[in-house]
Amino acid sequence: MTDDLDRIMAVMNVAFDPAYGEAWNRRQVEDALAFGNCHYGLVGAQGMPPLEDEPAVGFFLSRTGFGEEELLLLGVNPEFRGQGLGRHLLNELAKGAKGRDVSRLLLEMRRGNPAESLYRSFGFYSIGERREYYRLQNGERIDAITFACDIG
Ligand SMILES: CC(C)(COP(=O)(O)OP(=O)(O)OC[C@H]1O[C@@H](n2cnc3c(N)ncnc32)[C@H](O)[C@@H]1OP(=O)(O)O)[C@@H](O)C(=O)NCCC(=O)NCCS
């Protein structure tokens, strides 16, 4: 697990724009995974789970509860974007969630995140919003949009 935590953090540190403060620190990821209701997936440069000595280039982190699974984080190293790895990770998330009897995926995204096109083409649709929920480092406020995707 320590290796995978290292792999997740290596992607975390390059995938998320610090302006939005979305990246988690190591302790937050470690704590989430210690609870047992959180799950993660890794992808290597070849679109497969990384081999033992290989770094990850993308990951997801999710949390299961009450028949739903929330995507907490999805990140791909910028050098490897646009190759379908984000979509691959969403497929892996859905596959794993189905195995846990989950019928609906959820996620929350800041308005304007370009990832929206990926989420929508995967089957996510908007179910609500929280006005000015996120506060950026520069003080600007951005709405949060909640998306769901039925997989049951
Ligand atoms: C979102 C993210 C994981 C997508 O990873 P990716 O490997 O580039 O995704 P894919 O290659 O599978 O892209 C799938 C589709 O979404 C579109 N897309 C994904 N990210 C996009 C972006 N940043 N800008 C424009 N389009 C994007 C692609 O054009 C592609 O469409 P297509 O299949 O019709 O060509 C990656 O951009 C990322 O790490 N972003 C920063 C972290 C983040 O904001 N995560 C989401 C919120 S937690």
The ligand as an SDF file (V2000), in Angstrom:
LIG
                    3D

 48 50  0  0  0  0  0  0  0  0999 V2000
   -9.8170   15.2380  -16.0490 C   0  0  0  0  0  0  0  0  0  0  0  0
   -8.6120   14.3990  -16.4220 C   0  0  0  0  0  0  0  0  0  0  0  0
   -8.4140   13.2860  -15.3980 C   0  0  0  0  0  0  0  0  0  0  0  0
   -8.8600   13.7720  -17.8180 C   0  0  0  0  0  0  0  0  0  0  0  0
   -7.7820   12.9020  -18.1130 O   0  0  0  0  0  0  0  0  0  0  0  0
   -7.4630   12.4410  -19.6110 P   0  0  0  0  0  0  0  0  0  0  0  0
   -6.6200   11.2090  -19.5250 O   0  0  0  0  0  0  0  0  0  0  0  0
   -6.9320   13.5580  -20.4190 O   0  0  0  0  0  0  0  0  0  0  0  0
   -8.9190   12.0780  -20.1530 O   0  0  0  0  0  0  0  0  0  0  0  0
   -9.2490   11.3220  -21.5120 P   0  0  0  0  0  0  0  0  0  0  0  0
   -8.0720   11.3000  -22.4260 O   0  0  0  0  0  0  0  0  0  0  0  0
   -9.8680   10.0120  -21.1630 O   0  0  0  0  0  0  0  0  0  0  0  0
  -10.3530   12.3100  -22.1040 O   0  0  0  0  0  0  0  0  0  0  0  0
  -11.6300   11.8820  -22.3670 C   0  0  0  0  0  0  0  0  0  0  0  0
  -12.4070   13.0020  -23.0500 C   0  0  0  0  0  0  0  0  0  0  0  0
  -12.5680   14.1870  -22.2660 O   0  0  0  0  0  0  0  0  0  0  0  0
  -11.9920   15.3020  -22.9130 C   0  0  0  0  0  0  0  0  0  0  0  0
  -11.1630   15.9840  -21.9150 N   0  0  0  0  0  0  0  0  0  0  0  0
  -10.6460   15.4640  -20.8090 C   0  0  0  0  0  0  0  0  0  0  0  0
   -9.9400   16.3800  -20.1190 N   0  0  0  0  0  0  0  0  0  0  0  0
  -10.0210   17.4990  -20.8140 C   0  0  0  0  0  0  0  0  0  0  0  0
   -9.4660   18.7750  -20.6420 C   0  0  0  0  0  0  0  0  0  0  0  0
   -8.6840   19.0810  -19.5860 N   0  0  0  0  0  0  0  0  0  0  0  0
   -9.7420   19.7140  -21.5560 N   0  0  0  0  0  0  0  0  0  0  0  0
  -10.5210   19.4100  -22.6230 C   0  0  0  0  0  0  0  0  0  0  0  0
  -11.0520   18.2140  -22.8530 N   0  0  0  0  0  0  0  0  0  0  0  0
  -10.8030   17.2630  -21.9630 C   0  0  0  0  0  0  0  0  0  0  0  0
  -11.1240   14.7590  -24.0030 C   0  0  0  0  0  0  0  0  0  0  0  0
  -11.1600   15.6060  -25.1230 O   0  0  0  0  0  0  0  0  0  0  0  0
  -11.7400   13.4180  -24.3130 C   0  0  0  0  0  0  0  0  0  0  0  0
  -12.7630   13.5270  -25.2380 O   0  0  0  0  0  0  0  0  0  0  0  0
  -12.8090   12.4530  -26.4330 P   0  0  0  0  0  0  0  0  0  0  0  0
  -12.7730   11.0920  -25.8020 O   0  0  0  0  0  0  0  0  0  0  0  0
  -14.1000   12.7820  -27.1040 O   0  0  0  0  0  0  0  0  0  0  0  0
  -11.5900   12.7690  -27.2480 O   0  0  0  0  0  0  0  0  0  0  0  0
   -7.3240   15.2800  -16.5300 C   0  0  0  0  0  0  0  0  0  0  0  0
   -7.5920   16.3580  -17.4200 O   0  0  0  0  0  0  0  0  0  0  0  0
   -6.8730   15.8360  -15.1790 C   0  0  0  0  0  0  0  0  0  0  0  0
   -6.1170   15.1770  -14.4490 O   0  0  0  0  0  0  0  0  0  0  0  0
   -7.2910   17.0800  -14.8500 N   0  0  0  0  0  0  0  0  0  0  0  0
   -6.8430   17.7710  -13.6390 C   0  0  0  0  0  0  0  0  0  0  0  0
   -7.4700   17.2030  -12.3980 C   0  0  0  0  0  0  0  0  0  0  0  0
   -8.9630   17.3890  -12.4070 C   0  0  0  0  0  0  0  0  0  0  0  0
   -9.4770   18.4800  -12.6110 O   0  0  0  0  0  0  0  0  0  0  0  0
   -9.7000   16.2850  -12.1560 N   0  0  0  0  0  0  0  0  0  0  0  0
  -11.1470   16.2690  -12.1750 C   0  0  0  0  0  0  0  0  0  0  0  0
  -11.7500   16.8250  -10.9320 C   0  0  0  0  0  0  0  0  0  0  0  0
  -11.3730   15.8720   -9.4890 S   0  0  0  0  0  0  0  0  0  0  0  0
  1  2  1  0
  2  3  1  0
  2  4  1  0
  2 36  1  0
  4  5  1  0
  5  6  1  0
  6  7  2  0
  6  8  1  0
  6  9  1  0
  9 10  1  0
 10 11  2  0
 10 12  1  0
 10 13  1  0
 13 14  1  0
 14 15  1  0
 15 16  1  0
 15 30  1  0
 16 17  1  0
 17 18  1  0
 17 28  1  0
 18 19  1  0
 18 27  1  0
 19 20  2  0
 20 21  1  0
 21 22  1  0
 21 27  2  0
 22 23  1  0
 22 24  2  0
 24 25  1  0
 25 26  2  0
 26 27  1  0
 28 29  1  0
 28 30  1  0
 30 31  1  0
 31 32  1  0
 32 33  2  0
 32 34  1  0
 32 35  1  0
 36 37  1  0
 36 38  1  0
 38 39  2  0
 38 40  1  0
 40 41  1  0
 41 42  1  0
 42 43  1  0
 43 44  2  0
 43 45  1  0
 45 46  1  0
 46 47  1  0
 47 48  1  0
M  END
$$$$
